[in-house]
């Protein structure tokens, strides 16, 4: 018989799988950063720096006040454990994942890319080969080294042909990020940029690579639907369906029924099943826990939408909104901005959610102060006054 789980039990399994419910380490070093990156499997990268660039935030939510330099060293240092490629979106992933994504690189070489870049790859292959030869001759380069030349239409972000060639080569696996300077990628040939052991690691066949990717996602989620499992590494729909059947047949995933979930779910057999989760954390809008909006609604009963690209007058909660995880519920949302000139973390809006309680303002205030300190904003936290939680939050910050 198929096991049936309550929605609350599924939520606790998911939170535990994502690294919530454990005390923060007294001191978070590089080992803790590596371990958490391995647990999550993927850390999304995004350039928006309103509060902090998003790749720093999932670790802060789970480890507490860790030095951001540790992540930078693991991602872009001389002895790094992470590499960049298209995982969920642009992502940091453990080095050992690189061979599992070579099928995606091969498909990119065959033209399975978004339309504009695929067309560029077909029409300008000679030019792309020249850029690759120049990198081989010159060594590490940036987009600025190839900034001259015709620029595309606005939908191309006004990229030069050189930038398009670099992006095609990156997608196709010929080059990768060696490091970053002021957040700008520094590219080099993959065989020079990555450790020899990774470059020489055997390439698993297409199906095995996808099964392993799906299991990385499954372990990071604990319990998930087919749509969830597909989304974690953005697998093609037909491939994901086939790999799921193979994993179930092999006993690596167990079908379960979750009350109030419309679709069949799948459980990692050895997933932790805590009876209670105690946690409080501000979540990046790109955090693994909430990036799949349909899954977020199933887990927490809330619609969480990224409103960065929504016109200002149509935004419900704000520009860069971080949900607040309070134990097993999302109890608030705050629209935050790091005012680096004033040295303040600004709460531009604060909103209650249905599961907010009398402790929410104090617990949220604590997390905001901790975030301000971690970001080096010595002026602390200020509240603008917008939102139905703003007054209580401001009072709590004054009291503290």
N, C-alpha and C positions, 0 to 999 in steps of 0.2 A: 504494500500500500504506500501511496505517496504521503510523506509527512506533511502536516499542516502547521504553519507558524502564524502567530499573531503579527500584525503590522508593527507593534511595539518591539517584539522580539527581533524582527527583521531589521528594524532601525538600530537596535543595540549591536547586532552582529555587524552591520555596516559601519557604525562608528568605531567599534573596536578594530575592525580590519583596517580602517584609515588611520589608526594610531591615536585615537582619542580614548580617554578613560584611564590613563596612566599618569602618575605624577611627572611633572617636568623634571629632567635631570638637574642636579645641583649645579653642574657645569656641563654645558653642551660643547663637546669638542668635535673634531673632524670625523671621528668614528661614528658619533651619533648622527651627524649629517649624512654620512654614507649609508648608515643603516636605514635611516628614514627614506632616503632616496630609493633604496632598494625595495623597501616596503611599498612605497607608492608606485614605483615603476616608471612614472612619468611626472615631470614637473614642468608645467606650461610656462613658456616665456612670453612676455608681452612688453612692449616699449612704454606703455602708459605709466607715467611716474608722478601721478597726482598725490599719492600717499607714499608708496614705495613700489618699485617694479615688482610685478606679481610673483616672480620666481622666489623672492625672499620670503614671502608671506606664509605659504603653507608650512614651512619649517618653524616659523615664529609661532604659529597657531598650535603646533604640536610639541615643540621643544622649549618654548619660552624665549628668554632673552639670549639667544645664541649670537655669537659674532658673525656678522654677514660675510666677513672675510673668509670664513671657513667654507661657505658655499662657493665663493669666488675661486678659492684654491682648488676645490674639487671639480669645478666646472671648467676653469680656464687657466689653472696653474701648471707648473712644470710637471708635477706628479699627480695628475688628475684622475678621477674615477668615473667622470661623467662625460658624455659627448652630446653634441647637438644634432638633431635631425627632426623630421616630421613624424612625431609619434601620435599625440592627440592633435595638437596643432604644432607650431614650432615648440620644441621641447628639449629639456635636459633628461637624459636617461643613463642608466649604468652602462659602462663600456661593454659588458657581456651581452647587451641587447643588440649591439650593432649587427652581428651576423643575421639576427632574426628579421632584420628590415631590408636585407639585400634584395628580396623579391620585389619590394616597393621601388627600390632604386632601379632594378631591371625594367620594371614596368614604365618608370619615368623615361628611361632611355628609349623605350619603344613608343613613347608618345602619350602614355596614359597620365596626363597632367591636366591642370585647368587649361581651358581652351587657348587663351592667348599665348601662354608659355609653350604649349605643345606646338602651336603653329610656328612660333619663333624657332623652336628646335628643328623643325622640318626645313624651314626656309633659310635659316642662317647657320646651318651645321658647319660650313667651312669657317665662318667667323668664330664659332664656339671652339672649334679645334685650335684656332690661332690663340685664343685667350688661354686655353688649357696649356698650350706649348709655352706661352709667356710665363705662366705661373710655374711650370716645371723649370724654366730657365732662371726666373727671377727669385723665386721663393715666396714667402708669405706676402699677400696683397690684401687690400681693402677695396670696397666698392669705389672709393674715391680715386683709386689708381686707374679705373676704367670709366670715369665719369663723363668723358667727352663723347661726342657722337649724337646721332639723332635721338630725340626723346619721344616717348609714346604719348598716346591720348591720356586724358586725366584718369581713366579707369586703370591704367598701368602705373598709377602713382608717379607719373612722369619719369619713369625709369629710363636711363640711357641704355643703348644696346649692350654696353659692357656690363651693366647691372643685370640685365636679363640673362646674359650669357653666364654670369656667375651663379645666378639662381638656378638656371637649368643644370649646370654642372653640380651644384649642391644637391638638388633633388635626385640627380642621377648617380650620386655617390662618388663621382670622380674627385671632388674636393669636399672639404669639411671645415668647420671652425677650429682653428688652432688655438685662438684665444680671442679676447675682446679688449678693445681700447675705448674707454668712454662709451661703452656699450656697442660700439661698432664692431661687426665681425671682422676678424682677420683670418683669411682663408689660406689653406695650403692643400697640396695633394693629400688625399686620404692616407696613402701609404707612408707619408712623412709625418702627418699630424697625429695619427693614432699610434698606440703602442704596437710593437711588432707582433706580440701575442694575439692581439685583436685582429690585426690585418691578416695574419696567417691562420686564424681560426677557420675551420671548415664551414662551408655554407650549407646549412640544413636545407632539405628540400622544402618547396613552397608550403605544402600542407603541414609539415612538422613545425616550421617557423611560425605559421599562423596559430597552430594549437598552443605553442609555448607562449606567444603573445597573449592569446585569450586567457591562458591560465595566470599570467602575471596580472591581468586586469581582474580576473575572478578572485584571486587572493587579496588584491587591494580593495575589493568591494565586499567580499564575504558572501554575499547573496545578491543575485542579479538576474535580470531578464536577458533574453537574447539581444534586445535593443541596447541594454546597458553594456553587455559584453562586447558587442560590435563597436560601440562608441568609444570605448576606452582607448583603443589604438586606431579608430576610424577604419575598420576593416570593411572590405566590400561586402554587400549584403549576402550574396549567394555564397561567398566563401565562409562568412561567419556562420551561416546556417549549417553548412556542411561540417565545419570544424566542431561546432557544438554537438552535433549528433555523434561524432567520433569520440569526443571527450566523455559524453554520457555513457556510451557503450563501453568505454575503457574504465568506467568507474571513477574518473577524476572529478566529475561534477555530478551532483545528485539532484534530480528534479524534486521540487517542493512546491506546495501550495501556500500562498500567503494571503490571509484574509484581507479583503479590500483591494488587492492588486488584481487588475484585469487579466494579466498575462502570466503564463507559466514562469516560475522562477527556478534558479539553479543555485545550489549551495555547495561551497567547498567543504568536503566532508570533515576536515579537521579545523574548520573555522571556530574561533572563540565565540562562546555564547554567554556573555556576562549577564547577570541578573539586574545589573544597575550600571549606568555610566555617570560618572561625576566629571564634569569638564566645563570649562568656560574659555571661549576663544572667539576672536574676530576672524572672519573668513574672507579671504580675497574673493572677489566675484569670479576669479578664474581658479578657485580652489577645486581640487579633485572631488571633494565631497559633494559639491553643488554644481559642477560645470554642465552636467547633463540635466537640463531643466525638467524634463518629464520625470526623471528619477528623483529629483529634489522634491517635486510635488508629491510623489508617492511616499517618500520617506517622512516628510515633515508637514505635508498638508498645506504648503505655501507655494505660490507662483513666484519664482525668483527670476527676474529678467535683467539683463545687462542693458542699461539705458544710456550708455555713452553715446550711441549713435542715434538716439531719439532726440528730436528737437526739444530745446529747453522747456518750452511751454507745455509739452506733452508728457514730461517726466513725472512719474508718480512719487518716487522716493529720492531722486537726485542723480548726480552725474556718476560718482564713483562710490557705490553703496556696498558696504560690508555687512552681511548678516551676522548676528551675534548668537553663537551656540552657547546655550545655558543648559548644562547637563545633557538631556536627551531631546531638547527642543530648540528651535530657532525662535527666540523671544523678542528680538528687536532688529532694526536695521538702522545703520548710521551712514550718512553721506559725509565722507571725510576728505580733508585736504591738508597736506603738510605745507604750512606757510614757513618756508625755510628762512626767509628774510626776517620774519618776526620771531622765529624759533618756537612756533606754536603748532599744535595739532588741532585743526579747526573742525568742529562738528557742525556742518552746515545744515544738517537736519537729523532728527532722531525720531524714530517711529516705533510704537509698540506693535507686537504681534499678539494673536489671541492667547498664546500660552505664557505671556509675560505675567510675572507675579510681583509681590511686594519687594522681593530681593533684586529684581532686574536692574533698577537704576544703580544700586550700589555695586553690583557685580560688573555691570557694564562700565561704570566709572573706573573701577579698578583696572580693567583690561585696557581702557583708553589711556590711563596714566602710564601703564607699563609699556604700551606701544610708543607713546611720546618719548619715554626715556630710552627705549631701544633705538628709536630713530634719531636720537641726539637732539631733540627739540626741548631745550631747557626751559622754555617759557610755559610748558605744560599744555593743558587742554582748555580750549575755549569753546563755548556753545553759542551758535548764532540765534537760536530761539525758534527755529521752524520745526514742526512736527509735534505729535501728541505726547512724546516722551521727553521733549527738550527741557521743559521746566523742571521736572523731577530730576533729570540728569544733571542739570546745572546746579540745583540745590545740593545734590549729593557731592558734586565736585567741590563746591564751596565748603561744605561741611568737612570734607577730607583735608 
